[in-house]
Amino acid sequence: MTSPARPGSGDVWTVDDLQDLPEDGQDYEIFDGSLLVFPHADVRHGAIANRLRRLLDRQAPPGLLVGQDVGVSANRSSYFLPDVFVAGEEALERGGPALAPADVYRADQPFPLVLPVGEIF
């Protein structure tokens, strides 16, 4: 197995470095300049994330979009790939390689939707 290309000695990983990584069945995130490597989610995890996305999407009021497979980047040296995100549509219209943390709802914020947890699991 080939290891991912590394930034220069003493440099930190950035969002730009992610574009140079291979499509090898791994998910890559960056935390404070350190590369984190995860295997793709298994079938059950993926199914639960998809159910959650569908449930949230059905209840989302106009102006909110529920999605998957979009990263969140606080700065050039941190990038996270959430299983599901909720963001204002204006954030997606701006485009770019990732959403900003201010664009997405967090679990500790008041949220206008109610989840029937029994339907997720």
C-alpha positions as CSV (number, residue, x, y, z in Angstrom):
1,M,0.0,0.0,0.0
2,T,1.3,3.4,-0.9
3,S,1.3,6.1,1.8
4,P,-0.2,9.5,1.1
5,A,2.1,12.2,-0.2
6,R,3.3,14.4,2.7
7,P,3.7,18.1,2.9
8,G,7.3,19.4,3.1
9,S,9.3,18.8,6.3
10,G,7.9,20.9,9.2
11,D,4.8,21.9,7.2
12,V,1.3,21.1,8.2
13,W,-1.4,19.5,6.1
14,T,-3.9,21.9,4.5
15,V,-7.1,21.7,2.7
16,D,-5.2,22.1,-0.6
17,D,-3.2,18.9,0.2
18,L,-6.3,16.8,0.2
19,Q,-6.7,17.3,-3.5
20,D,-3.4,15.4,-4.0
21,L,-4.4,12.3,-2.0
22,P,-5.4,9.1,-3.9
23,E,-9.0,7.8,-4.2
24,D,-8.2,4.7,-2.2
25,G,-11.3,3.9,-0.1
26,Q,-10.2,6.1,2.8
27,D,-11.7,9.3,4.2
28,Y,-9.3,12.1,5.0
29,E,-9.8,14.9,7.5
30,I,-7.3,17.4,8.9
31,F,-7.2,18.5,12.5
32,D,-4.8,21.4,13.4
33,G,-2.5,20.5,10.5
34,S,-2.4,16.7,11.2
35,L,-3.9,14.3,8.7
36,L,-6.5,11.9,10.0
37,V,-7.3,8.8,7.9
38,F,-10.5,6.7,8.3
39,P,-11.8,3.8,6.4
40,H,-15.1,4.5,4.6
41,A,-18.1,3.9,6.8
42,D,-19.6,0.4,6.8
43,V,-23.0,-0.4,5.4
44,R,-24.9,0.0,8.6
45,H,-23.3,3.4,9.4
46,G,-24.0,4.6,5.9
47,A,-27.6,3.4,6.1
48,I,-28.2,5.2,9.4
49,A,-26.6,8.4,8.1
50,N,-28.8,8.3,5.0
51,R,-31.9,7.7,7.0
52,L,-31.0,10.6,9.2
53,R,-30.5,12.8,6.2
54,R,-33.8,11.8,4.7
55,L,-35.7,12.4,8.0
56,L,-34.1,15.8,8.4
57,D,-34.7,16.7,4.8
58,R,-38.4,16.0,5.0
59,Q,-38.8,18.4,7.9
60,A,-36.4,21.1,6.8
61,P,-38.1,24.5,6.4
62,P,-37.5,26.6,3.3
63,G,-34.0,28.0,3.4
64,L,-32.3,25.0,5.1
65,L,-30.7,22.2,3.1
66,V,-29.7,18.8,4.5
67,G,-26.8,17.0,2.8
68,Q,-23.9,14.6,2.8
69,D,-20.4,14.4,1.4
70,V,-19.5,18.1,1.9
71,G,-16.6,19.1,4.1
72,V,-16.4,21.8,6.8
73,S,-13.2,23.8,7.1
74,A,-12.6,26.2,9.9
75,N,-9.3,27.3,8.4
76,R,-6.7,26.0,6.0
77,S,-5.3,23.5,8.5
78,S,-8.6,21.9,9.7
79,Y,-11.1,20.1,7.5
80,F,-13.9,17.7,8.7
81,L,-16.3,15.5,6.7
82,P,-19.5,15.1,8.7
83,D,-21.8,12.2,7.9
84,V,-24.8,14.6,7.6
85,F,-25.0,18.4,7.7
86,V,-27.7,21.0,7.8
87,A,-26.9,24.4,6.4
88,G,-28.6,27.5,5.0
89,E,-29.1,27.3,1.2
90,E,-27.1,30.6,0.8
91,A,-24.0,28.8,2.1
92,L,-24.2,26.3,-0.7
93,E,-24.9,28.9,-3.3
94,R,-21.5,30.5,-2.4
95,G,-19.8,27.3,-3.4
96,G,-16.2,26.6,-2.7
97,P,-14.3,23.5,-1.5
98,A,-15.9,23.4,2.0
99,L,-18.5,25.0,4.2
100,A,-17.5,27.3,7.0
101,P,-18.4,26.2,10.6
102,A,-20.7,29.2,10.9
103,D,-22.7,27.8,7.9
104,V,-23.7,24.6,9.5
105,Y,-25.9,23.7,12.5
106,R,-24.2,22.0,15.4
107,A,-25.6,19.4,17.7
108,D,-25.5,21.9,20.6
109,Q,-27.5,24.6,18.8
110,P,-31.3,25.0,19.0
111,F,-32.7,23.3,15.9
112,P,-36.2,23.7,14.3
113,L,-36.7,20.0,13.6
114,V,-37.9,17.0,15.6
115,L,-36.4,13.6,14.9
116,P,-38.3,10.4,15.4
117,V,-35.3,8.5,16.7
118,G,-37.0,5.1,16.3
119,E,-37.0,5.6,12.5
120,I,-33.3,6.1,12.4
121,F,-32.1,2.9,14.0
